[in-house]
Amino acid sequence: MEGGKTKLSVAIIAKNEANSIDRCLKSVADADEIVIVDTGSIDNTIEVVKKYTDKIYTDYKWNDSFAEARNYARSKCTGDWILTIDSDNELLPSIAYAREEIEKAEKNGYKTISLRITLEKGDRFSHYLPYLYKNDPAIYWKGAIHNYLTEDDKNMSELTLRCWHSDSHQHDPDRSFRILKKEVFSKPELVREKFYLAREYYGREDFPNAVWWYTEYLKISNFGAEMADANLMLAKCYWYMQKGDLARAFCLQAIQLNTNFKEAILFLAEMSGPINKNRWLQFAEGADNSGVLFTRDKMEWTKDMYDKQFKADSDMSRYKAIQEEIGSIVGEAKVLDMGCGVGELAKYVKNYSGFDFSDEAIRIAKEKGADVWVGDAYDKANYKPADYYVCTEVLEHLDDLKVITNIPSGQKVIFSVPSFEDPSHIRIFTEEIVRKRYKDLFDIKKITQFNWNKDGNWDKNYGFTNSYILLCETVKK
């Protein structure tokens, strides 16, 4: 501590990170000291980091141990506190905010500060790890991979490390897998390494080996959050191996360990019959993920993903009955389609116009003669006057409550929502969930259920099925 000011060091280990590390270093440039340990770069990583620091160490020989490398970098830090960050991470919101968190931690006697770890793309994955810690000899890294500090005060902060996928991983894509296998076979007493080895097998869709290692892990673990996650992953393995009874049993065990585990509840709903599914979906609405090891909430798909989807499959014929129903409801009225898909609704609605942020969907719809344009559902400028607003399969893909604020009071709105899981669905619905979620936003006049028939179409006259779409006739309050 110099002149009463707490000195903050940043510790980074790097190898061939020229394409990532500049962004990382910009986010921590205001730290008092940046220590770089380069473990053998052959690109221009060194030239990039020289713009930010002269404390660059190139003498460390990589030994397939992240803890060893992190501790070497830590040993070169002279600050009162150390922030460990990877080259494909950036600190949010700022070093200044980190200093505020350090000040609070010191007042409260904490030696570590946990940061929220999130992915830039993909699922809304997040968990907390103590990557900001006091420079104390008793605090150091352990574990060759998925390493951890010897001390963790569970002192959560709003600091975030946002991660992306570094190009350098292409040089050694099996590194984690290799290290984990070496660790568990050479040190049978290790616990969490078995959990992470199981995850590696799961990611490779080697479900029998994933089952083996999750089972071995659960025999010796006493970490409840991790055990709940292992049980859920066992359920997924068995489900993909077409062993439904075992899948449901392990999923129930995950929920028993943590009744707020939303992902587990939703997965059990998918594996259940119609009556139980609806009940589990209701339970999921109240689950807040407290105590969960990893939250893997779905994120909104990007425009590029929808463009690829429509290029691969633009056939919307399975929705014909739903579109015909909407046509019969609106008659000669003017319709604005919020998320036009490929403009198929124009076949059943005379006074049709709509928007969609997928370039490919708009291109196909225009080829069919529909009045459509590229537009974002969050942009109020797209909400042109119409007798009806229609959004078929839109509200499950995005921040529905934010979108609904764009709709004027008194506007007639027809929307559809699904009951089934899909890679692009952020949420799924039952009628009870629709009425509860939107009770303050819509006056719901009628809900019609379309079930998935044996011909692969949505059909309101077909008997009840586990997968269905609810078509809702409403007025915005």
Residue, then its C-alpha position, 0 to 999 in steps of 0.5 A: m500500500e503506497g501512501g494509503k492507496t491500495k495497489l492493484s496488480v493484474a496477473i495473466i498467463a498467455k500463449n498465442e493470444a495476439n487476437s484476444i489479449d488487446r481487448c483484455l488488456k484494454s479492460v484492465a489498463d488502469a490497474d497499477e501493475i500488469v504481469i504477463v507470463d507468456t508460456g511459449s507464444i509463436d505469434n506476436t502476443i509479446e508485441v501486443v502486451k508491450k503496449y500495456t506493460d514491461k513486466i513480461y516473463t517468458d522464462y516459464k515452461w508450461n507443465d500442463s498445470f494452470a495452478e502452477a502457472r497462475n502461482y508463478a504469475r502471482s509470485k511476480c505481483t507486487g500489489d496489495w490485491i491481485l486480479t487473475i484474468d485470462s487473455d480471452n476475458e474482459l473485466l466489466p465494468s472497470i478497474a475503478y469499480a474493482r477498487e471500490e469493491i476492494e475498499k468494501a472488502e477490506k472494511n468487512g474483513y474479506k480477503t477474496i472477491s468473487l466475480r461473475i463469469t459469463l459467456e459472450k455468446g451462447d447460453r446465458f451461462s454464469h457462475y461466480l469465482p474469487y478471481l480478485y484476492k488479497n496478495d497473501p502467502a496463504i492464498y494461492w491456486k490449486g488444481a492443474i485445471h479448473n483450478y481454485l483458490t485456497e480461500d474463498d470468502k463467498n464475497m459476491s460482487e457485481l464485477t464481471l469477467r466476460c469470456w469469449h472463445s480464443d483462437s488459441h484453443q485451436h492449437d490444443p483443442d484437447r488440452s483440458f481433456r488431456i490434463l483431466k485424464k492425467e490427473v484423475f488416473s494419477k491421483p484417484e483421490l481427486v474429486r472435482e476433476k472427476f466432475y469436469l472429466a465427465r463434462e468433457y465426455y458429455g461435450r463429446e457426446d460420449f454418454p456412457n463414459a460421462v455416466w461412468w465419471y459422473t457416477e464416480y464423482l457422486k460417490i465421493s463428493n459432498f458439494g451440494a451445488e455440484m452434486a445437483d448439476a452432476n445429477l442433472m447431467l446424468a439425467k441428460c445422458y440417460w435420456y439421450m441413451q433412451k433410458g427414460d426411467l433412469a433419466r427421470a430418477f436422476c433429474l428428480q435427485a437434482i431437484q431434491l438437492n436444489t428445489n430452485f434448480k430451474e433447468a432441472i425442473l424444465f428438463l423433467a417437464e420435457m420428460s413427463g406426460p401431459i399432466n405432470k409436464n404442466r405442473w412441472l412448468q408451473f414449478a419452474e416459473g417460481a424457481d430462481n436458481s439460487g444455489v445453482l452451480f452453473t446457470r445456463d439460461k437460454m439467450e436470444w438468437t442472433k440475426d445470423m442464426y435465424d438467417k441460417q435457420f430460414k436458409a435451411d428450412s423455410d417451410m412453414s406449412r405445419y402452421k397452416a391451421i394456426q394461420e387459417e385461424i388467425g385469418s378467420i379472426v381478423g377477417e378484412a381487418k388490417v394486420l401488422d405481423m410482429g416477426c413475419g417469419v417468411g410472410e406465410l400469414a399473408k396467404y390468409v390475411k388480406n391487409y397484411s404487413g409485417f417486419d422481421f430482423s432476419d434478412e433471409a426471412i424478409r427476402i423469402a417473404k418479399e419474393k412471395g409478394a408480402d409487404v414486409w421490412v427488416g425491423d427489430a421488435y425492440d424498435k417502437a418505430n416498427y409498430k405502425p397502426a393496424d387493427y390487429y398486431v399478430c406475433t406467432e411464436v415470437l414472445e418465447h424468443l426474446d425479452d417479451l415484457k420489453v417488446i410488449t411495452n411497444i404496443p399501445s394500450g387498447q391494441k388488439v393482439i393475437f399471439s402464439v406461444p409454445s409448450f415445448e423445448d427448442p434451442s431458440h426458446i427462452r421460455i415455454f408456456t402452459e395456459e396457466i403460465v400465460r394468464k399469470r405472466y401477462k395478467d397485468l398486460f393483456d385482457i385475454k379474451k380466448i385461448t385456443q390450443f393446437n396439438w401436434n398431430k401424427d402428420g406433423n402439423w399443428d391441429k386444434n381438433y387433434g387430441f391432447t399432446n405433450s407438445y402444443i401451441l397456444l393461440c391467444e386473442t387479447v387486448k393490450k391493457 
